[in-house]
Amino acid sequence: MELSRRHFFKVCAAGAGSTSLAMLGFSPAEALAEVRTFKLAHTTETRSTCPYCSVSCGLIVYSLGDRAKNARSEIIHIEGDPDHPVNRGTLCPKGAGLLDFVHSENRLRHPEYRAAGSSEWQRISWDEAFTRIARHMKDDRDANFIRRNESGQTVNRWLTTGMLASSAASNETGWLTVKMARSLGIVSLDTQARI
Ligand code: SF4
């Protein structure tokens, strides 16, 4: 191969430059590899379900922290679960913006109670919430349960309380929910899910 004088100097300059950079530890290949470090490499993955609509798309929630005791996790990224049969990794714009929902200051995080006639909500514990719900259900069922209809046929109906189940429940949880509600005599039972 014939080299012109100008071309010869260009080749030498490029070679010297690369060698110097490599000697200083600035290998272009290594530098590129460093830039492309996967940002989710050290996160914890948790599978969940989008809470917005009845489609119930599967999610993977990425958080910093390894769930060690006393360590506080921070959710930094949410994306569609490619293994989920409903959405195969896709999310609509609402689901794709879930990170804002998670970190919203207006997000309800605890059970709250508003007394009859009051305009104020007060935070209560989960124990207190469950106890109140159970108390109300028991009292209402005792007062309104229908054992027989007008013809004397056994019906065991409880018409004054309804139940709205979660769209995020699995088939097994849904099956148990229906069994529990029907065993109490609840007739009005629905769920947000349409899957
Ligand atoms: S990602 Fe969109 S379509 Fe899927 S459950 Fe959430 S709101 Fe519904």
Residues whose N, C-alpha, C, O or C-beta is under 5 A from the ligand:
A	BS01	SF4	C50 Y52 C53 V55 S56 C57 L91 C92 K94 G95
